[in-house]
Amino acid sequence: MSSDLKIFGNCLCPVHVHNRWTRDEMFVPCGRCEACVNAAASKQSKRVRNEIMQHKYSVMFTLTYNNEFIPRWERFLDNNDCPQLRPIGRCAELFPSCPLNYFDKVTGKWSIDLDTFLPKIENDEHTEVFASCCKKDIQNFLKRLRFNISKLYGKAESRKIRYYVASEYGPTTLRPHYHGIIFFDDASLLSEISSLIVRSWGFQRRVGGKRNSFIFQPFADISLTQQYVKLCDQNTAYYVAEYVSGNLGLPQVLAYKSTLPFHLCSKSPVIGCFKADYCEVLGRVHRGAYRVGREVFDEKSGQFMHYDIPLDRDLCSSLFRKCLGFSSLSFNEKLLRYSFYGQHFAEWYENANLAFIEWKYSTRLFSADFADFLRSERGWKYRSWLEVNYKYDYYYLEMDCDQTWYSSRNAWRVVRDFDMNCYLPWNDLYYTYVRLFDKFEVMRNSDQLIEFYKLFNDIVHECGFQQAMLAAYPLINDAVPVRTREKLLSECGMIYKEDAYLRSFFDEVAWFGDFYKFGILDYDKFSAYSFYRTQYFKNYLAQQQLRLLKRNKSKKLKNTFVFGSRQIS
């Protein structure tokens, strides 16, 4: 089996959606199949590995729960005797969308009933209760960790940390736990990081009989948490990101949005991305180099392999954000939209500061900051101020649409943070930004078209032209005429003669004859020629399943190797 099989979209079961902004019918990845999970895991692994290489120290940790503090959900019957799910105990107020149960209008059944499987909590006697991951626990852990670091060392820039945390359910008992990495560069912090992690994994419990008195209560045994804190490098630690591949095959109650495994990471910039990377992207767009050849060492063959690597999609999407109707706008219309946010920012900031000073003295809130003022006086928020003072431009440029507003704000941030004069000197900064944006779109679309036809030719060679056409254009059966040319000529020849589109269509696309029966389109034949029935697709499916299996096996083996004494079941 080839090691580099590809299909259009690289998703096993793409979802047909309607784009309400462009009004186009399109297919998007499902995000749940083996191919999508493999792609997400590889993407996160690359980010974590790049982040590790940028820091002196990287510390891996695993966080678990004792039964007393594990987040719990229960199944109960509501007033209508319908089974529902809700969190209980200390997590009861963390999920506002509960009680939880969904009614399927197609099947006419509720998603949860009394026979729905609930994973049992180890050493717990309750049968209608199960455990789940809790994002709030990790968010509080990171806040306490940063607070404890600043309390011990102060708010020095060199002691700032970055993080990546992924949640997982154990493969056997489905017990929730978390794996993470802390990235930092300070040597003195390295000696204390283990105790800081231990002191941060828990919550403050109120002491009875005393006013405003609390003690720290750890979620798990201190020795167990400390045992899992290990120093790591890019060769052993980047596998933490592979835990996003463990989301397949979960029980139904653990696959809801409130209970599904998650991952959290540092932002601004995101894990694995740095300012130098953004500058490289802008420079390559300016030079017109969408793909760059690089030599990458292949451990299996022991040789360097040449790859033409395109611009990173995530970096590009954070630099260039499309406004509403981007493809149909002229250059001047784009320039007006992308410059609108920054054009009036200085004027607003000056007036808002004066209003802030007056507000502070009138309210006697001398300790308040500018953010407190904006929260109190919402009319002074930048967007509200623009809507009042530049009302015509605001609505003419469609700034009331969030997509256009945030794309304009993103352009202001890019122009503020990066030197645009080095690309097109003596030009307006926003003019340079839009020129680079347009150039990037041309390069990206051209590269996509080239790669599309390369893949199309490969699939034609492997499967045949008809299967390749149905794979590349999944909605083509909606565009095929119901009658053949001969049938059309015999019944309504004038329509055929007068309609140039029909004539060119039938004259050029003769292969559609296989989909007709007695001159009438037979939709069952589309299924017979489906790309998803070909051996090529079956090989691709087997390849993705094998990769996922290897990824999960590697994850378990490395987990045992790194943490030594105990593997989480």
Stockholm file with secondary structure:
# STOCKHOLM 1.0

chainA/1-569         MSSDLKIFGNCLCPVHVHNRWTRDEMFVPCGRCEACVNAAASKQSKRVRNEIMQHKYSVMFTLTYNNEFIPRWERFLDNNDCPQLRPIGRCAELFPSCPLNYFDKVTGKWSIDLDTFLPKIENDEHTEVFASCCKKDIQNFLKRLRFNISKLYGKAESRKIRYYVASEYGPTTLRPHYHGIIFFDDASLLSEISSLIVRSWGFQRRVGGKRNSFIFQPFADISLTQQYVKLCDQNTAYYVAEYVSGNLGLPQVLAYKSTLPFHLCSKSPVIGCFKADYCEVLGRVHRGAYRVGREVFDEKSGQFMHYDIPLDRDLCSSLFRKCLGFSSLSFNEKLLRYSFYGQHFAEWYENANLAFIEWKYSTRLFSADFADFLRSERGWKYRSWLEVNYKYDYYYLEMDCDQTWYSSRNAWRVVRDFDMNCYLPWNDLYYTYVRLFDKFEVMRNSDQLIEFYKLFNDIVHECGFQQAMLAAYPLINDAVPVRTREKLLSECGMIYKEDAYLRSFFDEVAWFGDFYKFGILDYDKFSAYSFYRTQYFKNYLAQQQLRLLKRNKSKKLKNTFVFGSRQIS
#=GR chainA/1-569 SS CCTTCCCGGGCSSCEEEEETTTTEEEEECCSCSHHHHHHHHHHHHHHHHHHHHTSSEEEEEEECCCTTTSCEEEEEECTTSCEEEEEEGGGTTSCTTCSBCCEETTTTEESCCTTSCCCCCTTCCCSSEEECCCHHHHHHHHHHHHHHHHHHHCSCGGGCCEEEEEEEECTTTCCEEEEEEEEECCHHHHTTHHHHHHHHSEEEEECTTSTTCEEEEESSCHHHHHHTCEEECTTTSGGGGGGGGGGTTCCGGGSSTTTSCCEEECTTTTTTCCHHHHHHHHHHHHHTCSEEEEEEEETTTTEEEEEEEECCHHHHHHHCCCCTTGGGSCHHHHHHHHHHHHHTHHHHHHHHHHHHHHHHHHHTCTTCCHHHHHHHCGGGSHHHHHHHHTHHHHHHTTTTSHHHHHHHHHHHHHHHHSCGGGTSTTSCHHHHHHHHHHHHHHHHHHHHHHHHHHHHHHHHHHHCHHHHHHHHCTTHHHHSCSBCHHHHHHHHHHHHHHCHHHHHHHHHCGGGGGGEETTEECTHHHHHTCGGGSHHHHHHHHHHHHHHHHHHHHHHHHHHHHHCSCCCC
#=GC SS_cons         CCTTCCCGGGCSSCEEEEETTTTEEEEECCSCSHHHHHHHHHHHHHHHHHHHHTSSEEEEEEECCCTTTSCEEEEEECTTSCEEEEEEGGGTTSCTTCSBCCEETTTTEESCCTTSCCCCCTTCCCSSEEECCCHHHHHHHHHHHHHHHHHHHCSCGGGCCEEEEEEEECTTTCCEEEEEEEEECCHHHHTTHHHHHHHHSEEEEECTTSTTCEEEEESSCHHHHHHTCEEECTTTSGGGGGGGGGGTTCCGGGSSTTTSCCEEECTTTTTTCCHHHHHHHHHHHHHTCSEEEEEEEETTTTEEEEEEEECCHHHHHHHCCCCTTGGGSCHHHHHHHHHHHHHTHHHHHHHHHHHHHHHHHHHTCTTCCHHHHHHHCGGGSHHHHHHHHTHHHHHHTTTTSHHHHHHHHHHHHHHHHSCGGGTSTTSCHHHHHHHHHHHHHHHHHHHHHHHHHHHHHHHHHHHCHHHHHHHHCTTHHHHSCSBCHHHHHHHHHHHHHHCHHHHHHHHHCGGGGGGEETTEECTHHHHHTCGGGSHHHHHHHHHHHHHHHHHHHHHHHHHHHHHCSCCCC
//
